[in-house]
Amino acid sequence: MRLRFCGVRGSTSAPGPDFVRYGGHTSCVALSHDAGAPPTLILDAGTGVRRVTGLLAGRPFVGTILLTHLHWDHVQGLPFFRAADRDDAEVTLLLPDQGDGCAAEELLARGMSPPHFPIGPGDLHGSWTFSSISPGRHTGGGFTVEARQIPHKGGRTLGYRVSDGRSVVAYVTDHCPTELGPGPDGLGEYHPAAVDLAAGADVLVHDAHLLAEELPAEAAFGHAAAEYAVALGRRALARRVVLFHHHPDRTDEELDKLAQRFAASPVPVTVGAEALVFDI
């Protein structure tokens, strides 16, 4: 399995000279079955999904887009994903069922349709299928996906455990562990679903929007601290933790310091960056 990071920011994109090395695009991770294969499963479609068109080298996208939730920073790239907006594209888009009886395409259209945007989901070219999913086992892009509900704010959110039968990636972004209580260190309780998704994973991609000292002032948006992400990875016996969904104000220099801070961690820690690739 090849794992490519195409967008690693949260909330909003971060342009400018202080954000060049780690990148400013919002959440998007592309999965392929091997190093020479095209991506067939995309986790979230923030502005980083635009980079996937380049990975496809002129080919249409044929596969599945799996959304964790419907906040802007996870869907804004959809109408700009050129490889999926063409007549020969074949796209299955899966998003969390919000429990209100609203169809998947209608849910997406709430933020992607006039007057908020020039076009709606139904205006995209190619063959698109929109479906809502609940916690449980699913398939997408030739991968097996286990979905679990994760605490976040402002709509139902799912975390995912993706496997090709040999390797496992856990994707737990936009996670608010303090909703379950402060926990022993004030960073939040260890949510059983998050621990289960991350258990023994080759790579755990986890929300690291905040630092521990920022949590009291920033908790309203429903994110985790980097320290919690690393501790969760260690508890779940993940083989590596990738810190993800960086605060849009977190500069390259600050992210370098974050990497140094966890350099001696018992579980290997990588600070997520655009163009980061893992073959697992």
N, C-alpha and C positions, 0 to 999 in steps of 0.2 A: 504494500500500500504506500502510495506517495501522498504526503500531506503538504499543501502549499498555502501559505498565509498571504492573503490578498488585501486585507484590511484589518487593522488591529486596534482602532480607536473606538471609543464609546461616546454616546450622546450627540456629538457633532464632529464633522471632519476638522482637521487641524492643519491648515496650510501655513506656509511660511518657513523661513530659514532655520528656525529652531526645531523643526519637526521632520527633517529630511531623511535622516538615517533610519529611523524606525517607521516613518511613514505617517500620513495624515488621514488615510481612508478609514471609513467605519467598517464594522464587522463583516468579514467574509473569509471563509476557509474552503479550499477546493480539494477534493479527494479523487485520486486515480487508483486504478488497480495495480499499476506498476509505473516505473519511471518513464517508460516510453508510451504510456497510454494517455488518452485525453481525459480530463476531469469528467466524471459522470455523476458526482454527488457534490452539491454545494451547500455548505452550512451558512445560512444567513446571506442576505443580499443587500448589505449596506453599500456605500459608494465603492467599496473595494471590489465588488463583483464586476466592475468595468474592466479590471485587470484580467479577468478570466478569458475575455475575448482574445487577448494577446496570447494566452497559453494555448488556445485552440488553433492558432496559426491559420486562420481563414476558414476553418471548418465550423459548421453549426453546432450549437450545444444540443446534445441528445442525452437527457438524463433527468435528474431530480434536484429540485431546490427545496431544502428543508429549513423552514424558519423556526427559530426558537420562540419568537413572539412578534408582535406587530408594531413595535415602537419604530419611529422614523429611522433611527440609525441602523436598523436591521432590514429595511425594505426600500430605502430611497434609491438604491442603485438599479432596481428592477427595470424601469423604463429606459435605462441607459445601457443595458446589457445587450450589446449589438449582436452577439453570437446567438442570442435567444430570440431576438426580434427580427427574424427573417423567415421566409416561407418554408425553408427546409429544416427549421428547428423543431424539436420534439421535447416538450418540457412538461414534467409533472411537478406541480408546486404543492407542497404539504405545509400546513400551518396548524397551530393548536386550536382545537375546538374551544370556543369561548363560553359554551354552555348557555347561549342565548337563542339557539335555534337559527342563527344567521348563517347562510351559506358562505363557503370559503371565499368565493370571488367577490361577494358583497362585502365581506369583512375587509378585504384588501382594498376595495373601491372606496371605502370610507375616507382613506387618505390619498387615494390615487384616482381622482376623477375631478371634473370641473365642479365648482370654481377653484378648487385647490391645485389642480394640475390639468394640463391640456387634454390628456387622454385617460382612458380607464383601462383596466386589465384586459377587457374584451377587445381592445384595439391593437393589442400586440400581435405581430405576425407569427406565423407558424402554428403548430398544434400545441395548445396549452390545455392542461387539465388541472383544475383547482380542487383540492380536497382538504377537509379538516380532519385532524387525527387526535386521538386521545392517548393517554398513557398505555403502553403495551408494546408489542413487537410488530415491526413494520419492515418493509424492504424499500430500497431506493437506489438507483444507479448500480445495481448489482451487489449492494451491501446489505447486511442485516442491521437493523436499527432498533435499539431498545429506547423507548421514550418514557421519561418520568417527569411528573410535575415538580417544579422547583419554585420556592418562594421568591417573588419579585413584586413589583408594584405596578398597577395600571394595566391589568389584563393577564390572562392565564399564560404561563410561561413553561416551556418544556426544556429539559436537558436531555442530551442524547449520548448513547453508547453505540459506536459504529464498529462493526467487525466485518472482515473479509474471510473469516474462518481461520486466519493465522495471527492477525494483529488486531489491536483494539485501540480506538481513540475515544476518549470521553470529552464531551463538549458541554461545559457547564458555565455559561456566561449569563450575566444579569441575574445574579444570585444574591438574595438578601437574607443571610443567615440570622441577623438580629431579629427578624420577625418571630423567631422561635424563642427568643430570650437572649440575654447578653452573653451567656456562656461563661466559662471559668475565667477567661481573659478579656472579656468585654468585646470580643470580635464576633460573637454569635455562636449559637449552638451548631453542632455538626448534623446537618439534615440527613436523615437516613437515605433518602433518595439520591442525594449527591454522593454520599459514601458508596452506595451500591453501584452507581454509574461509573465511579472512578476506580472501583476495586480492581487492582492488578492491571490497570490500563497501561499500555506502552507509553501513551502520551495523554496527559490530562490538560486540556485547554480550559483555563478557569478565569473568571472575572477577577481582575485586580485593579479595578477603577480607582480605588482609594488606598491610602496608607492608614495604619492604625490610628495615628494621631488626627487624621482628617475625619474619621468615622462619625464622631458626635455631631459635627457641623454639617456633614454631607449626607447623612443617613436617609433623608427624605426621598431620595431618588432610587433607593432600593438596591445598593451595590455592596460588594464585599471588599475587604482589605487584602492587599497582597500577602500579608502575613497569614491570613486565614487560608488563602489559596494553597500556600506551601504546606501549612499544617494539615489541611485536608488531604493533600496528596500523600503526605507521609503516613497519615492514619489509614488511608485506603490502600497503601502499598503500591501506589502508582510508580512506574519506572522513571517518569520525567513529568515535571510541571512546566507548562508554558503560561506565563502571565500575559493576560489578554484584556481587551476592552479598556485600554489606557485612558485616563482622564484627558480630555482634549487640551488641557493646559500643561500636561506633563512633557517637558522638553526632552530632547535627545540627551542632554547632559544629566538630567534628573533620572532618566531611564538607565543610563550608564551606571549611576550610583546605585540604583535598585539592583542591577545585575551584580555589582560588587558586593552588595549587602548579603546576597544569598549564594555567593560563590562557594561557600563551605557548607551549604545545606546538605543534610544526609540524603535527601532526594534531589537529584539534579534539577536545577531550575534554569529555564531560558526565558528571557524577556522577549515577548513576541514582537516581530518586525515584519514589514512587508517584504516579500520575496524570500522569507525564511522557508526552508524545505526540509522535511524529514522523510526518509525512506525507512519504513518499519516492517 
